[in-house]
């Protein structure tokens, strides 16, 4: 079970019904955000092969210009991104990430991000132990790792990330709304 309160902030979680009727939805960018500095988010999972790259693509697809997204892993893999990740992102978002290279979280200037989102509580715990990770920017979602669970698990993961990102954006948009470019 994921923690209830993390550094004074409520993590987002989503309970999905047992039988999904997958309809990935596209969100329109909010016009009032034009001219403001984009919200910078780093999505972090274990190997940077499925959840965080999916989150990056969804953020860029639905909130391009409003959110600048990157993805990283705690222990990035040397092998290529999972074929299921490539398939889901191409099918539902029209984005081909077959050339994606996994990156380590510490390759990024972490202080430059507005938010660092751990894709699950175990990643959150590991990130919170890294001195260079700003704790006031660290958030946790409860997105299960779909690797090895079949294409439907990847569809659920994408849907869950969409929902979490939509709720997160609505909740946190006001915090960065007045930051000019």
C-alpha positions as CSV (number, residue, x, y, z in Angstrom):
1,X,0.0,0.0,0.0
2,X,1.4,3.4,-0.9
3,X,2.0,6.0,1.8
4,X,-0.9,8.4,2.7
5,X,1.2,11.5,3.2
6,X,4.6,12.1,1.6
7,X,6.6,15.1,2.7
8,X,3.3,16.8,3.5
9,X,1.8,16.1,0.1
10,X,-0.9,13.6,-0.8
11,X,0.3,11.2,-3.5
12,X,-2.1,10.4,-6.3
13,X,-3.4,6.9,-6.8
14,X,-6.0,5.4,-8.9
15,X,-8.1,2.3,-8.4
16,X,-9.2,0.8,-11.7
17,X,-12.1,-1.6,-12.3
18,X,-11.3,-5.3,-12.9
19,X,-12.6,-5.3,-16.5
20,X,-11.2,-2.4,-18.5
21,X,-13.0,-0.8,-21.5
22,X,-9.9,0.9,-22.8
23,X,-10.6,4.2,-24.4
24,X,-7.5,6.4,-24.2
25,X,-8.7,10.0,-24.3
26,X,-6.9,13.1,-25.5
27,X,-7.0,16.2,-23.4
28,X,-6.9,19.7,-25.0
29,X,-4.2,22.0,-23.8
30,X,-5.7,24.9,-21.8
31,X,-5.3,28.1,-23.8
32,X,-5.0,30.3,-20.8
33,X,-1.6,28.7,-20.2
34,X,-0.1,30.2,-23.4
35,X,2.8,32.6,-22.7
36,X,3.6,31.0,-19.3
37,X,6.7,29.1,-18.5
38,X,6.1,25.4,-19.0
39,X,5.8,23.1,-16.0
40,X,8.9,20.9,-15.9
41,X,8.3,17.3,-14.8
42,X,10.7,14.4,-14.6
43,X,9.0,11.0,-14.5
44,X,11.0,8.2,-12.9
45,X,10.5,4.5,-12.9
46,X,13.0,1.6,-12.4
47,X,14.6,0.9,-15.8
48,X,13.2,3.7,-17.9
49,X,11.7,1.2,-20.3
50,X,7.9,1.5,-19.9
51,X,6.1,3.7,-17.3
52,X,8.3,6.8,-17.3
53,X,8.6,6.9,-21.2
54,X,4.9,6.4,-21.4
55,X,4.3,9.3,-19.0
56,X,6.7,11.5,-20.9
57,X,4.9,10.9,-24.2
58,X,1.4,11.4,-22.7
59,X,2.5,14.7,-21.1
60,X,4.0,16.0,-24.3
61,X,1.1,14.8,-26.4
62,X,-1.7,16.2,-24.3
63,X,0.1,19.2,-22.7
64,X,2.8,20.2,-25.2
65,X,3.9,23.7,-24.6
66,X,2.4,23.6,-21.1
67,X,4.4,20.7,-19.7
68,X,8.1,19.9,-20.5
69,X,8.5,16.3,-19.7
70,X,11.5,14.0,-19.3
71,X,11.9,10.4,-18.2
72,X,14.5,8.5,-16.3
73,X,15.2,5.4,-14.3
74,X,16.7,4.6,-10.9
75,X,18.6,1.7,-12.6
76,X,18.3,2.3,-16.3
77,X,18.5,-0.7,-18.6
78,X,21.0,-1.3,-21.3
79,X,18.5,-3.1,-23.5
80,X,16.1,-1.3,-25.9
81,X,12.7,-0.1,-24.7
82,X,10.1,-2.9,-24.4
83,X,8.2,-3.6,-27.6
84,X,4.9,-3.3,-25.8
85,X,5.8,0.3,-24.8
86,X,6.6,1.1,-28.5
87,X,3.4,-0.5,-29.6
88,X,1.1,1.3,-27.2
89,X,2.7,4.7,-27.8
90,X,2.5,4.3,-31.6
91,X,-1.0,3.0,-31.6
92,X,-2.7,5.4,-29.2
93,X,-0.5,8.5,-29.3
94,X,1.2,8.3,-32.8
95,X,4.7,8.5,-31.3
96,X,7.5,6.1,-32.2
97,X,10.0,5.7,-29.3
98,X,11.8,2.7,-30.7
99,X,15.1,4.6,-30.5
100,X,14.6,5.5,-26.9
101,X,17.7,5.2,-24.7
102,X,17.3,4.7,-21.0
103,X,18.7,7.5,-18.8
104,X,19.8,7.6,-15.1
105,X,17.9,10.0,-12.9
106,X,21.1,11.7,-11.9
107,X,21.9,12.6,-15.5
108,X,19.4,15.5,-15.2
109,X,19.8,18.8,-13.3
110,X,17.1,17.8,-10.8
111,X,16.8,21.3,-9.2
112,X,15.5,22.6,-12.6
113,X,12.4,20.5,-12.5
114,X,9.2,21.8,-10.9
115,X,8.1,18.2,-10.1
116,X,9.8,14.8,-9.9
117,X,7.2,12.0,-10.1
118,X,8.1,8.5,-8.9
119,X,5.9,6.1,-10.7
120,X,5.4,4.0,-7.5
121,X,6.2,4.1,-3.8
122,X,9.3,1.9,-4.1
123,X,10.8,4.3,-6.6
124,X,9.8,7.2,-4.4
125,X,11.6,5.6,-1.4
126,X,14.8,5.1,-3.4
127,X,14.6,8.7,-4.8
128,X,14.1,10.1,-1.3
129,X,17.3,8.4,-0.2
130,X,19.3,10.3,-3.0
131,X,20.8,13.5,-1.6
132,X,20.6,15.3,-4.9
133,X,16.8,14.8,-5.3
134,X,14.9,17.9,-4.0
135,X,12.4,16.4,-1.5
136,X,10.0,19.3,-1.9
137,X,9.6,18.5,-5.6
138,X,9.2,14.7,-5.1
139,X,5.8,13.1,-5.6
140,X,4.6,9.5,-5.8
141,X,2.0,7.9,-8.0
142,X,0.9,4.3,-7.7
143,X,1.4,3.0,-11.3
144,X,2.2,-0.7,-11.3
145,X,5.0,-1.9,-13.6
146,X,3.3,-3.6,-16.6
147,X,6.5,-5.4,-17.8
148,X,5.9,-9.1,-18.5
149,X,2.1,-8.8,-17.9
150,X,0.9,-8.5,-21.6
151,X,-0.3,-5.7,-23.8
152,X,-3.5,-5.1,-21.8
153,X,-1.3,-4.2,-18.7
154,X,0.4,-1.6,-20.9
155,X,-3.0,-0.2,-22.0
156,X,-4.1,0.1,-18.3
157,X,-0.8,1.7,-17.5
158,X,-1.3,4.4,-20.2
159,X,-4.8,5.0,-19.1
160,X,-3.8,5.3,-15.4
161,X,-1.0,7.7,-16.3
162,X,-3.4,9.8,-18.4
163,X,-5.8,10.0,-15.4
164,X,-3.0,10.8,-12.9
165,X,-1.5,13.4,-15.2
166,X,-4.8,15.1,-15.7
167,X,-5.6,15.2,-12.0
168,X,-2.0,16.3,-11.2
169,X,-2.1,19.1,-13.8
170,X,-5.4,20.4,-12.6
171,X,-4.2,20.4,-8.9
172,X,-0.8,21.9,-9.5
173,X,-1.4,24.3,-12.4
174,X,-2.2,27.2,-10.1
175,X,1.2,26.8,-8.4
176,X,3.1,27.6,-11.7
177,X,0.4,29.8,-13.4
178,X,2.1,33.1,-12.5
179,X,5.6,32.1,-13.5
180,X,6.4,33.9,-16.7
181,X,8.7,32.6,-19.4
